[in-house]
Amino acid sequence: MRGVNRNRRRLQRGAAFVASFVLMSLVAVGTVTYVNHATGQYRSSKRQTFDAQTTHLCEAGVQSVLRQLWRPFKASQKFDDLDDETQGSSKDTPTVNLAGTIPGVGRFSAGVVGQYAPNGSTYQRIITVRAVGWVDRDADGQLDNDEPQKVVDVMATYELARSQVFDYTYFVNNYGWMTGFSQNDLIINGDMRANGNFDFSGGTPTINGSIYASNNEKLSPPAAGLINAPPVKWSNGTYAVNNALNPRARQAYTSGVFGAKGSAQYDTWRDFGFDSIGGITNNKIGGAVLGDTNGVKSWDRQTVGTTPTPTTLDPNPTQEVIMPDLSDISHYTALSAAYTNQKQYYGDGTANPNYGQSAKVEVWDQSLNSGAGAYKRIDTNGVVNGSAALIGTSAKPIKIHGPVTFTQDCVIKGYVEGQGTIYTGRNVHVVGSIRYKNPPDFRGSDLQAIDNANEKKDMIALAARGSVMLGNPKDFRTPYPLTYMTPPFTKGHYDDNGNWIPPFDAMQVDGTGFKKYQSTMGDNYLDSIDESVNQIDAILYTNFVGGGDVGTGGGGVQFNGSIISKDEAMVVFSLPMYMNYDNRIREKGINKQPLIDLQLPRSPVMLRSAWQDRGFSFYSGI
């Protein structure tokens, strides 16, 4: 029965067609689902790519604006230009507007949309930068609504902060050097730093502290930023024995006083004592270390005959520490004239008798009071126009309070009482020892008690727009010390804008008609009052050279404080020489003042404090 067979084949063919249709439908549905899923993945991937690209474009814009403001601020160390460019900034009226392109990525536009001084601060400006980054798909240089785009706001603080240079006994902006000292000839109880190489030659002194050098391409010739050899360094026990009777040296680490390393007690002491053993505690490098281009290392070398044993603690190279600039003396005359002591109480709760007083400097004048003598104030509203000499004795010390500015030279020797800074429009000439009438004592087991006592003791800083000259200029000769005050020993450098700053030359005659190492008061006058410089209780800060002849009368030299300069040129005629750091000017923490605020020069810093993504837009029709 063939007919029966034909119908069965028709039914089979119909069933196969239906099955094929269903299968094709399923494939079609699967394909649509796959295409939709793939398209979603493509869009998501594309979105992530554009989000990352526009973020980087915004960052490029922000960095461009911050750098545009930073370079002149760093050079001038004043807010004048920054204020002129950014005051009145808002979202509707942005300033410092910059635009740019990153080839193959996209474009950015950025500007300042806010600026203010927090709490009316004279030392801070908070800047808000808004940046827009977009992928310019049609290459028309314009931001179109359908182009991937992001908006970012970044807040940054530009600040004239207390400078790190005052954390050191010896700081040189160019080359650090110690030549011709044995381990018993020069003993430094404090940290040292150079924004260039640091060289020890002709002997090995004893440095009980950290030493840093840093790469400096701006110097001529450039400095690789190396320490040529580790010096001698005492152990904690040797240091404690040798300084047991030295009230001016910081204490050596003992667990009984400082606490166990890592403890809260240790953290309060660590920056104000000496620990011969360098290491990392609480994620912070502590103790005496060597730091240069090759990283930070601990080392042990207790005698010249010992082979140094450096151990790397951090392989990252050191960085330049910006030195404050005193070029604008008008800033300091204004500081002196406006100064009023704001400390009402000391740390122990007692009243400060100088609270509310203005800046002043006084010397004893025997001709006053019918020959009986009296103190005479030589400034007017904190300013001395021209040059003057300050001479003090143990019975009649120089009296200083606050920042006082001399528009030309200050010549000084003798005993000092009070707390303050002398700024000079030209030189400071130290023509004899400077001693505190009431010196500090850093010994003891209670850090707060030590601070309470030393907060009331005498302290002076001498800060020169020109140079700090030690000794009698009439006796200055070649080679000592003039060779070290002239090129090629002194170094020229390029500023951040590529401008050449020539090296200091002591033999040049400046606008006063005197050579740069001389005083406007004349060689003969300084010669008539000169004494050997055997002790210096002071913070010395100079825009150019710090140096001269010390110890010419024999008996060695003791330096209690810091010397901070671009070039250092001290020649020591009698040994030994001891240098002790005075930690009362060191910051006690972020936003916490030093124990004694001498109104010292400040350094420019810039810190980013906030980053806000204000939105990303991605056109989904791509």
BAGUDREN-820285 format. One record per residue (C-alpha): residue number from 1; x, y, z. Coordinates in Angstrom, 1 decimal, padded with zeros to 4 digits, always signed. Example, Ala and Ser with C-alpha at 12.3 -4.5 7.8 and 13.67 -1.06 7.14 Angstrom:
! BAGUDREN-820285
    nr     east    north       up
     1   +012.3   -004.5   +007.8
     2   +013.7   -001.1   +007.1
! end
This chain:
! BAGUDREN-820285
    nr     east    north       up
     1   +000.0   +000.0   +000.0
     2   +002.0   +002.7   -001.5
     3   -000.6   +005.5   -000.7
     4   -000.3   +004.9   +003.0
     5   +003.5   +005.2   +002.6
     6   +003.2   +008.6   +000.8
     7   +001.1   +010.2   +003.5
     8   +003.6   +009.1   +006.2
     9   +006.4   +010.8   +004.4
    10   +004.4   +014.0   +004.1
    11   +003.8   +013.9   +007.9
    12   +007.5   +013.3   +008.5
    13   +008.5   +016.2   +006.3
    14   +006.0   +018.6   +008.2
    15   +007.4   +017.5   +011.5
    16   +010.9   +018.2   +010.4
    17   +010.0   +021.7   +009.2
    18   +008.4   +022.5   +012.5
    19   +011.4   +021.3   +014.4
    20   +013.7   +023.3   +012.1
    21   +011.6   +026.4   +012.7
    22   +011.7   +026.0   +016.4
    23   +015.4   +025.4   +016.3
    24   +015.9   +028.4   +014.2
    25   +013.8   +030.5   +016.5
    26   +015.8   +029.3   +019.5
    27   +019.0   +030.2   +017.6
    28   +017.6   +033.5   +016.7
    29   +016.6   +034.2   +020.3
    30   +020.0   +033.1   +021.5
    31   +021.7   +035.2   +018.9
    32   +019.8   +038.3   +019.9
    33   +020.5   +037.6   +023.6
    34   +024.2   +037.1   +022.8
    35   +024.4   +040.3   +020.7
    36   +022.6   +042.3   +023.4
    37   +025.0   +040.8   +026.0
    38   +028.0   +041.5   +023.9
    39   +026.9   +045.0   +023.1
    40   +026.4   +045.6   +026.9
    41   +029.9   +044.3   +027.6
    42   +031.3   +046.5   +024.8
    43   +029.5   +049.5   +026.1
    44   +030.6   +048.8   +029.7
    45   +034.2   +048.3   +028.5
    46   +034.0   +051.4   +026.4
    47   +032.6   +053.4   +029.4
    48   +035.4   +052.2   +031.7
    49   +038.0   +053.1   +029.1
    50   +036.6   +056.6   +028.6
    51   +036.2   +057.1   +032.3
    52   +039.9   +056.3   +032.8
    53   +040.9   +058.5   +029.9
    54   +039.0   +061.5   +031.1
    55   +040.2   +061.0   +034.7
    56   +043.8   +061.3   +033.4
    57   +042.9   +064.3   +031.3
    58   +041.4   +066.0   +034.3
    59   +044.5   +065.2   +036.3
    60   +046.7   +066.7   +033.6
    61   +044.7   +069.9   +033.8
    62   +044.9   +070.1   +037.6
    63   +048.6   +069.5   +037.5
    64   +049.1   +072.2   +034.9
    65   +047.3   +074.8   +037.0
    66   +048.9   +073.9   +040.3
    67   +052.4   +074.0   +038.6
    68   +051.6   +077.3   +037.0
    69   +051.0   +078.8   +040.5
    70   +053.7   +076.8   +042.3
    71   +056.8   +077.9   +040.3
    72   +056.5   +081.6   +040.9
    73   +055.4   +081.0   +044.5
    74   +058.4   +078.8   +045.2
    75   +060.8   +081.4   +043.6
    76   +059.3   +084.5   +045.3
    77   +058.2   +082.8   +048.6
    78   +055.4   +085.4   +048.8
    79   +051.7   +085.3   +048.1
    80   +051.7   +088.5   +046.0
    81   +051.6   +086.9   +042.6
    82   +049.4   +084.1   +043.6
    83   +046.8   +086.5   +045.2
    84   +046.9   +088.7   +042.1
    85   +046.1   +085.8   +039.8
    86   +043.5   +084.0   +041.9
    87   +041.6   +086.5   +044.1
    88   +037.9   +086.6   +043.0
    89   +038.0   +083.2   +041.5
    90   +034.6   +081.4   +041.3
    91   +032.8   +078.9   +039.2
    92   +031.4   +081.7   +037.1
    93   +034.7   +083.6   +036.9
    94   +037.6   +081.1   +036.9
    95   +041.1   +082.3   +036.8
    96   +044.5   +080.9   +035.7
    97   +042.6   +079.2   +032.8
    98   +044.7   +076.6   +031.0
    99   +043.8   +074.2   +028.1
   100   +045.8   +071.4   +026.6
   101   +045.9   +068.2   +024.6
   102   +047.3   +064.8   +025.2
   103   +047.8   +063.3   +021.7
   104   +045.8   +060.2   +021.2
   105   +043.8   +060.6   +024.4
   106   +041.9   +063.9   +024.5
   107   +041.7   +067.4   +025.7
   108   +041.4   +069.3   +029.0
   109   +040.5   +072.7   +030.3
   110   +041.2   +073.8   +033.9
   111   +041.2   +076.9   +036.1
   112   +040.9   +078.1   +039.6
   113   +037.3   +078.4   +040.9
   114   +038.0   +079.3   +044.5
   115   +040.7   +080.8   +046.8
   116   +040.7   +081.9   +050.4
   117   +043.0   +082.3   +053.4
   118   +041.8   +080.1   +056.2
   119   +041.0   +082.1   +059.3
   120   +042.6   +085.1   +057.7
   121   +046.0   +083.4   +057.7
   122   +049.0   +085.3   +056.4
   123   +050.8   +081.9   +055.7
   124   +048.2   +079.9   +053.8
   125   +046.1   +080.0   +050.7
   126   +043.6   +077.2   +049.8
   127   +043.0   +076.9   +046.1
   128   +040.3   +075.0   +044.4
   129   +041.0   +073.9   +040.8
   130   +038.2   +072.6   +038.5
   131   +039.3   +070.5   +035.5
   132   +037.2   +069.2   +032.6
   133   +038.6   +066.3   +030.5
   134   +037.0   +065.0   +027.3
   135   +037.6   +062.8   +024.3
   136   +037.4   +065.1   +021.4
   137   +035.9   +062.6   +018.9
   138   +035.2   +065.1   +016.1
   139   +038.6   +066.9   +016.6
   140   +037.0   +070.3   +016.7
   141   +038.7   +071.5   +019.9
   142   +035.3   +072.0   +021.5
   143   +033.5   +070.1   +024.2
   144   +030.3   +068.6   +022.7
   145   +027.4   +067.1   +024.7
   146   +027.8   +063.7   +023.1
   147   +031.5   +063.4   +023.9
   148   +032.8   +061.4   +026.9
   149   +033.7   +063.9   +029.6
   150   +034.5   +064.2   +033.3
   151   +034.6   +067.1   +035.8
   152   +037.0   +067.0   +038.8
   153   +037.6   +069.5   +041.6
   154   +040.9   +069.5   +043.5
   155   +041.8   +071.5   +046.6
   156   +045.4   +072.4   +047.3
   157   +047.1   +074.3   +050.1
   158   +049.9   +076.7   +049.3
   159   +051.7   +077.5   +052.5
   160   +054.7   +079.3   +053.8
   161   +055.5   +076.7   +056.4
   162   +058.2   +076.4   +059.1
   163   +061.2   +075.2   +057.2
   164   +062.8   +071.9   +057.6
   165   +066.2   +073.5   +057.4
   166   +065.8   +074.4   +061.1
   167   +065.8   +070.7   +062.0
   168   +069.6   +070.6   +061.4
   169   +072.7   +071.7   +063.2
   170   +074.4   +072.3   +059.8
   171   +072.5   +072.9   +056.6
   172   +074.0   +074.0   +053.3
   173   +072.0   +074.6   +050.1
   174   +075.0   +073.8   +047.9
   175   +077.9   +071.5   +049.0
   176   +078.4   +070.2   +052.5
   177   +082.1   +069.7   +053.5
   178   +084.3   +068.9   +056.4
   179   +088.0   +069.0   +055.7
   180   +091.0   +068.3   +058.0
   181   +089.3   +067.1   +061.2
   182   +090.1   +064.0   +063.1
   183   +087.5   +062.1   +065.2
   184   +088.5   +064.2   +068.3
   185   +088.8   +067.5   +066.5
   186   +085.2   +068.0   +065.4
   187   +082.3   +066.5   +067.3
   188   +078.8   +067.4   +066.1
   189   +075.8   +066.4   +068.3
   190   +073.0   +066.9   +065.8
   191   +071.9   +066.2   +062.2
   192   +073.4   +067.7   +059.0
   193   +072.2   +068.1   +055.5
   194   +073.2   +069.5   +052.1
   195   +071.2   +070.1   +048.9
   196   +074.2   +068.7   +047.0
   197   +077.1   +066.4   +047.8
   198   +078.5   +066.0   +051.3
   199   +082.2   +065.4   +051.5
   200   +084.5   +064.4   +054.4
   201   +088.2   +064.6   +053.5
   202   +091.6   +065.0   +055.1
   203   +090.3   +063.2   +058.2
   204   +087.2   +061.7   +059.8
   205   +085.2   +063.8   +062.3
   206   +082.6   +062.5   +064.7
   207   +079.0   +063.1   +063.7
   208   +076.5   +062.0   +066.3
   209   +073.5   +062.4   +064.1
   210   +072.1   +061.8   +060.6
   211   +073.7   +063.1   +057.5
   212   +071.9   +063.8   +054.2
   213   +072.9   +064.7   +050.7
   214   +070.6   +065.1   +047.7
   215   +070.8   +065.3   +043.9
   216   +070.9   +068.8   +042.6
   217   +070.8   +069.4   +038.9
   218   +070.4   +073.2   +039.4
   219   +073.9   +073.6   +040.8
   220   +076.8   +074.3   +038.5
   221   +078.4   +071.7   +038.2
   222   +075.4   +069.5   +039.1
   223   +075.7   +067.5   +042.3
   224   +075.0   +063.7   +042.2
   225   +073.8   +063.9   +045.8
   226   +076.3   +061.6   +047.4
   227   +078.0   +061.2   +050.8
   228   +081.6   +060.3   +050.0
   229   +082.3   +058.3   +053.2
   230   +080.6   +057.5   +056.6
   231   +082.2   +059.5   +059.5
   232   +082.8   +058.2   +063.0
   233   +079.7   +058.0   +065.2
   234   +079.6   +057.2   +069.0
   235   +077.5   +054.4   +070.4
   236   +074.7   +055.5   +072.7
   237   +076.7   +054.5   +075.8
   238   +079.8   +056.4   +074.7
   239   +077.7   +059.5   +073.8
   240   +076.0   +059.4   +077.2
   241   +079.3   +059.2   +079.1
   242   +081.0   +062.0   +077.0
   243   +078.0   +064.3   +077.3
   244   +077.0   +063.7   +080.9
   245   +078.2   +067.1   +081.9
   246   +077.2   +068.9   +078.7
   247   +073.9   +070.6   +079.3
   248   +073.6   +071.8   +075.6
   249   +073.7   +068.3   +074.0
   250   +070.5   +066.3   +073.3
   251   +070.3   +063.2   +075.3
   252   +071.2   +059.6   +074.2
   253   +068.6   +057.0   +073.9
   254   +067.9   +054.7   +076.9
   255   +064.8   +052.7   +077.2
   256   +064.4   +053.9   +080.8
   257   +064.0   +057.5   +079.7
   258   +062.8   +057.3   +076.1
   259   +060.7   +054.2   +076.6
   260   +060.7   +051.0   +074.5
   261   +061.0   +051.6   +070.7
   262   +057.5   +051.7   +069.2
   263   +055.9   +053.0   +072.4
   264   +054.0   +056.3   +072.7
   265   +056.7   +057.5   +075.1
   266   +059.4   +056.8   +072.5
   267   +057.5   +058.8   +069.9
   268   +057.5   +061.9   +072.1
   269   +061.3   +061.7   +072.5
   270   +062.6   +060.4   +069.2
   271   +063.1   +063.7   +067.4
   272   +064.7   +065.4   +070.5
   273   +067.3   +062.8   +071.4
   274   +070.2   +060.9   +069.9
   275   +070.0   +057.2   +069.0
   276   +073.1   +055.8   +067.3
   277   +071.2   +052.8   +066.0
   278   +069.3   +053.7   +062.8
   279   +066.2   +051.8   +062.0
   280   +062.5   +051.8   +061.2
   281   +060.0   +052.1   +064.0
   282   +056.3   +052.6   +063.5
   283   +056.9   +053.0   +059.8
   284   +059.2   +055.9   +060.3
   285   +063.0   +056.0   +060.0
   286   +064.7   +057.0   +063.2
   287   +068.1   +057.1   +064.8
   288   +071.3   +058.3   +063.1
   289   +071.3   +057.4   +059.4
   290   +073.0   +058.3   +056.1
   291   +070.7   +059.5   +053.3
   292   +071.7   +060.3   +049.7
   293   +070.9   +059.4   +046.1
   294   +071.4   +055.7   +046.9
   295   +068.8   +055.7   +049.7
   296   +068.8   +055.8   +053.5
   297   +071.2   +053.5   +055.4
   298   +072.1   +052.9   +059.0
   299   +075.8   +052.6   +059.8
   300   +078.2   +051.8   +062.6
   301   +081.7   +053.3   +062.8
   302   +082.8   +054.0   +066.4
   303   +086.5   +054.7   +065.6
   304   +088.5   +055.6   +062.5
   305   +090.0   +052.1   +062.4
   306   +086.5   +050.5   +062.2
   307   +085.2   +049.4   +058.8
   308   +081.8   +051.0   +058.2
   309   +078.8   +048.6   +058.0
   310   +076.0   +050.4   +056.1
   311   +072.6   +048.6   +056.0
   312   +069.9   +049.9   +053.6
   313   +066.6   +050.9   +055.3
   314   +065.0   +052.7   +052.3
   315   +066.3   +052.5   +048.7
   316   +064.5   +055.7   +047.6
   317   +066.7   +058.7   +047.0
   318   +066.6   +061.7   +049.2
   319   +064.9   +065.0   +048.0
   320   +065.9   +068.6   +048.1
   321   +064.7   +070.6   +051.1
   322   +063.7   +074.1   +050.0
   323   +065.7   +076.9   +051.7
   324   +063.8   +080.1   +052.6
   325   +064.8   +083.2   +050.8
   326   +065.4   +086.6   +052.5
   327   +065.7   +088.7   +049.3
   328   +062.7   +090.9   +050.1
   329   +063.8   +092.7   +053.3
   330   +060.6   +094.8   +053.2
   331   +058.7   +091.7   +054.2
   332   +060.7   +091.5   +057.4
   333   +060.5   +095.3   +058.2
   334   +056.8   +094.9   +058.0
   335   +056.9   +091.7   +060.2
   336   +058.9   +093.6   +062.8
   337   +056.7   +096.6   +062.8
   338   +053.5   +094.5   +063.1
   339   +054.8   +092.0   +065.7
   340   +053.0   +091.6   +069.0
   341   +053.8   +088.7   +071.4
   342   +050.8   +086.4   +071.3
   343   +051.9   +083.8   +073.9
   344   +049.9   +084.6   +077.1
   345   +051.0   +081.6   +079.1
   346   +054.0   +079.3   +079.2
   347   +053.6   +075.5   +079.1
   348   +053.7   +075.3   +082.9
   349   +050.7   +077.7   +083.2
   350   +052.7   +080.7   +084.4
   351   +052.0   +084.1   +082.8
   352   +054.4   +085.4   +080.1
   353   +055.6   +088.8   +081.1
   354   +056.3   +089.7   +077.4
   355   +052.7   +089.0   +076.3
   356   +051.3   +091.8   +074.2
   357   +054.7   +093.5   +073.7
   358   +056.1   +094.6   +070.4
   359   +059.5   +093.8   +068.9
   360   +062.5   +095.7   +070.3
   361   +066.3   +095.5   +071.0
   362   +068.1   +097.4   +073.8
   363   +071.7   +097.9   +074.8
   364   +073.3   +099.4   +077.9
   365   +074.4   +103.0   +077.4
   366   +076.7   +104.2   +080.2
   367   +076.3   +107.8   +079.2
   368   +072.6   +107.9   +080.1
   369   +071.1   +108.7   +083.5
   370   +073.8   +111.3   +084.4
   371   +076.6   +108.8   +083.8
   372   +074.9   +106.0   +085.9
   373   +073.9   +104.3   +082.7
   374   +070.6   +102.9   +081.5
   375   +069.3   +100.6   +078.8
   376   +068.6   +102.4   +075.4
   377   +066.2   +101.1   +072.8
   378   +067.9   +101.4   +069.4
   379   +065.0   +100.5   +067.1
   380   +061.9   +102.3   +066.1
   381   +058.8   +100.1   +066.0
   382   +061.1   +097.0   +065.6
   383   +063.2   +098.5   +062.8
   384   +066.8   +099.9   +062.9
   385   +067.4   +102.1   +059.9
   386   +071.0   +101.6   +058.7
   387   +073.7   +099.7   +060.7
   388   +074.3   +099.4   +064.4
   389   +076.5   +097.5   +066.9
   390   +075.1   +095.4   +069.8
   391   +077.6   +094.7   +072.6
   392   +076.6   +093.0   +075.8
   393   +078.3   +091.9   +079.0
   394   +077.3   +089.3   +081.6
   395   +076.1   +092.2   +083.9
   396   +074.6   +094.2   +081.1
   397   +073.5   +091.9   +078.3
   398   +071.9   +092.8   +075.0
   399   +068.1   +092.6   +075.4
   400   +066.1   +091.2   +072.5
   401   +062.4   +090.6   +072.1
   402   +060.7   +089.5   +068.9
   403   +061.8   +090.0   +065.3
   404   +063.9   +093.2   +064.8
   405   +065.1   +094.2   +061.4
   406   +068.3   +096.2   +060.6
   407   +068.0   +097.6   +057.1
   408   +071.8   +097.3   +056.6
   409   +074.3   +095.5   +059.0
   410   +074.2   +094.3   +062.6
   411   +077.5   +093.9   +064.4
   412   +077.2   +091.8   +067.5
   413   +079.1   +090.2   +070.4
   414   +078.7   +089.4   +074.0
   415   +075.9   +088.2   +076.3
   416   +072.3   +088.1   +075.1
   417   +069.1   +088.0   +077.2
   418   +065.6   +087.4   +075.8
   419   +064.1   +085.7   +072.8
   420   +064.1   +087.1   +069.2
   421   +065.4   +087.2   +065.7
   422   +067.6   +089.9   +064.1
   423   +067.0   +090.3   +060.4
   424   +069.5   +092.3   +058.3
   425   +069.2   +093.8   +054.9
   426   +072.9   +093.1   +054.4
   427   +075.3   +091.3   +056.8
   428   +075.5   +090.1   +060.3
   429   +079.0   +090.5   +061.7
   430   +079.8   +088.3   +064.7
   431   +083.0   +090.0   +066.2
   432   +083.2   +088.0   +069.4
   433   +081.6   +085.2   +071.3
   434   +077.8   +085.2   +071.7
   435   +076.6   +083.7   +074.9
   436   +073.1   +083.4   +076.5
   437   +072.7   +085.0   +079.9
   438   +070.3   +082.3   +080.8
   439   +071.2   +079.2   +078.7
   440   +069.0   +076.1   +078.3
   441   +069.7   +072.7   +079.9
   442   +068.5   +069.6   +078.0
   443   +069.3   +067.1   +080.7
   444   +066.6   +065.2   +082.7
   445   +064.1   +062.4   +082.4
   446   +060.9   +064.3   +082.1
   447   +060.6   +065.9   +078.7
   448   +057.7   +068.2   +079.7
   449   +059.7   +069.5   +082.7
   450   +062.7   +070.1   +080.4
   451   +060.5   +072.0   +078.0
   452   +058.9   +074.0   +080.7
   453   +062.2   +075.2   +082.0
   454   +063.9   +075.8   +078.6
   455   +060.8   +077.6   +077.2
   456   +061.8   +080.6   +079.4
   457   +065.5   +080.6   +078.6
   458   +067.3   +082.9   +076.2
   459   +067.4   +082.3   +072.5
   460   +068.4   +084.4   +069.5
   461   +068.5   +083.9   +065.7
   462   +070.6   +086.0   +063.3
   463   +069.2   +086.0   +059.8
   464   +071.0   +087.9   +057.1
   465   +069.8   +088.9   +053.6
   466   +073.5   +089.1   +052.8
   467   +076.0   +086.9   +054.8
   468   +076.9   +086.0   +058.3
   469   +080.6   +086.9   +058.8
   470   +082.4   +085.4   +061.8
   471   +085.5   +087.2   +063.1
   472   +087.4   +090.4   +062.2
   473   +087.0   +091.3   +058.5
   474   +090.3   +093.3   +058.7
   475   +092.1   +090.0   +059.2
   476   +090.5   +088.1   +056.4
   477   +093.1   +086.8   +053.9
   478   +093.5   +084.5   +051.0
   479   +093.4   +081.5   +051.5
   480   +091.7   +081.8   +054.9
   481   +088.9   +082.4   +054.8
   482   +088.4   +084.4   +051.5
   483   +089.2   +081.4   +049.2
   484   +086.1   +079.7   +050.6
   485   +084.0   +082.8   +050.0
   486   +084.7   +083.2   +046.3
   487   +084.3   +081.1   +043.2
   488   +084.9   +078.3   +042.3
   489   +084.4   +077.2   +045.9
   490   +081.1   +079.0   +046.1
   491   +078.6   +077.7   +043.6
   492   +076.2   +079.3   +041.2
   493   +072.9   +077.7   +040.3
   494   +069.8   +077.9   +038.1
   495   +066.4   +078.8   +039.6
   496   +063.3   +076.8   +038.8
   497   +062.6   +079.1   +035.8
   498   +066.1   +078.4   +034.3
   499   +067.5   +081.8   +035.3
   500   +071.2   +081.7   +036.2
   501   +072.1   +082.9   +039.8
   502   +075.8   +083.6   +039.9
   503   +078.0   +082.4   +042.8
   504   +078.7   +084.6   +045.8
   505   +081.9   +086.5   +045.5
   506   +083.1   +088.1   +048.8
   507   +085.5   +090.4   +046.9
   508   +082.8   +092.2   +044.9
   509   +081.9   +095.7   +045.9
   510   +078.1   +096.2   +046.4
   511   +075.9   +099.3   +046.3
   512   +077.2   +100.4   +049.7
   513   +080.8   +100.9   +048.4
   514   +082.1   +098.1   +050.6
   515   +083.2   +094.6   +049.6
   516   +080.6   +092.0   +050.4
   517   +082.5   +090.5   +053.3
   518   +083.0   +093.9   +054.9
   519   +080.6   +095.9   +057.1
   520   +079.3   +099.4   +056.3
   521   +080.6   +100.4   +059.8
   522   +084.1   +100.0   +058.5
   523   +087.1   +097.6   +059.1
   524   +088.7   +099.9   +061.6
   525   +085.7   +100.1   +063.9
   526   +085.1   +096.3   +063.8
   527   +088.9   +095.8   +064.5
   528   +088.6   +098.1   +067.5
   529   +085.9   +095.9   +069.2
   530   +086.9   +092.5   +067.8
   531   +087.5   +089.5   +070.1
   532   +088.1   +085.8   +069.4
   533   +085.0   +083.9   +068.5
   534   +085.1   +080.9   +070.8
   535   +081.4   +080.3   +071.5
   536   +078.3   +081.0   +069.5
   537   +074.9   +080.6   +071.1
   538   +072.6   +081.4   +068.2
   539   +070.7   +080.2   +065.1
   540   +072.7   +081.6   +062.2
   541   +070.8   +081.9   +058.9
   542   +072.2   +083.5   +055.7
   543   +071.0   +084.0   +052.2
   544   +074.6   +083.6   +051.0
   545   +077.8   +082.7   +052.9
   546   +078.0   +081.7   +056.6
   547   +081.7   +081.6   +057.6
   548   +084.9   +083.4   +058.6
   549   +087.6   +082.9   +061.2
   550   +086.7   +081.3   +064.6
   551   +088.8   +080.2   +067.5
   552   +091.7   +082.6   +066.6
   553   +092.5   +083.2   +070.2
   554   +092.9   +079.4   +071.0
   555   +090.8   +077.4   +073.4
   556   +088.6   +075.6   +070.8
   557   +085.1   +076.5   +069.7
   558   +081.6   +075.6   +071.0
   559   +078.6   +076.2   +068.7
   560   +075.2   +075.8   +070.3
   561   +072.5   +076.2   +067.7
   562   +072.5   +075.9   +063.9
   563   +074.2   +077.4   +060.9
   564   +072.1   +077.5   +057.7
   565   +073.6   +078.9   +054.5
   566   +073.9   +078.6   +050.7
   567   +077.7   +078.2   +051.0
   568   +079.6   +077.5   +054.3
   569   +083.1   +078.9   +054.8
   570   +084.1   +078.5   +058.4
   571   +087.8   +078.2   +059.2
   572   +088.6   +076.9   +062.7
   573   +091.9   +078.1   +064.1
   574   +091.8   +076.2   +067.4
   575   +090.4   +072.7   +068.2
   576   +088.4   +070.9   +069.3
   577   +085.1   +072.3   +067.9
   578   +081.8   +071.1   +069.3
   579   +078.4   +071.7   +067.7
   580   +075.2   +071.1   +069.7
   581   +071.7   +071.3   +068.2
   582   +069.2   +073.5   +070.0
   583   +065.9   +071.6   +069.5
   584   +063.7   +074.5   +070.8
   585   +063.2   +075.7   +067.2
   586   +062.1   +072.2   +065.9
   587   +058.4   +071.7   +065.2
   588   +056.8   +069.4   +067.8
   589   +054.3   +068.1   +065.3
   590   +052.1   +069.0   +062.3
   591   +050.2   +072.2   +063.2
   592   +052.1   +072.5   +066.5
   593   +054.6   +075.3   +067.0
   594   +058.1   +074.9   +068.2
   595   +058.8   +075.4   +071.9
   596   +060.1   +078.9   +071.0
   597   +058.7   +080.6   +068.0
   598   +061.4   +083.0   +066.8
   599   +059.4   +084.1   +063.7
   600   +062.1   +082.4   +061.6
   601   +062.1   +082.5   +057.8
   602   +059.5   +080.1   +056.2
   603   +059.7   +077.8   +053.1
   604   +057.0   +077.3   +050.4
   605   +055.1   +074.0   +050.3
   606   +052.1   +072.8   +048.3
   607   +049.9   +070.0   +049.5
   608   +046.8   +068.5   +047.8
   609   +044.1   +068.0   +050.4
   610   +041.0   +066.9   +048.5
   611   +039.9   +065.3   +045.2
   612   +036.3   +065.2   +044.1
   613   +034.8   +063.5   +041.1
   614   +031.9   +065.8   +040.0
   615   +030.6   +063.4   +037.4
   616   +031.3   +061.4   +034.2
   617   +029.1   +061.6   +031.1
   618   +029.2   +058.9   +028.5
   619   +027.0   +058.9   +025.3
   620   +025.4   +055.5   +025.1
   621   +024.7   +055.7   +021.4
   622   +028.3   +054.8   +020.5
! end
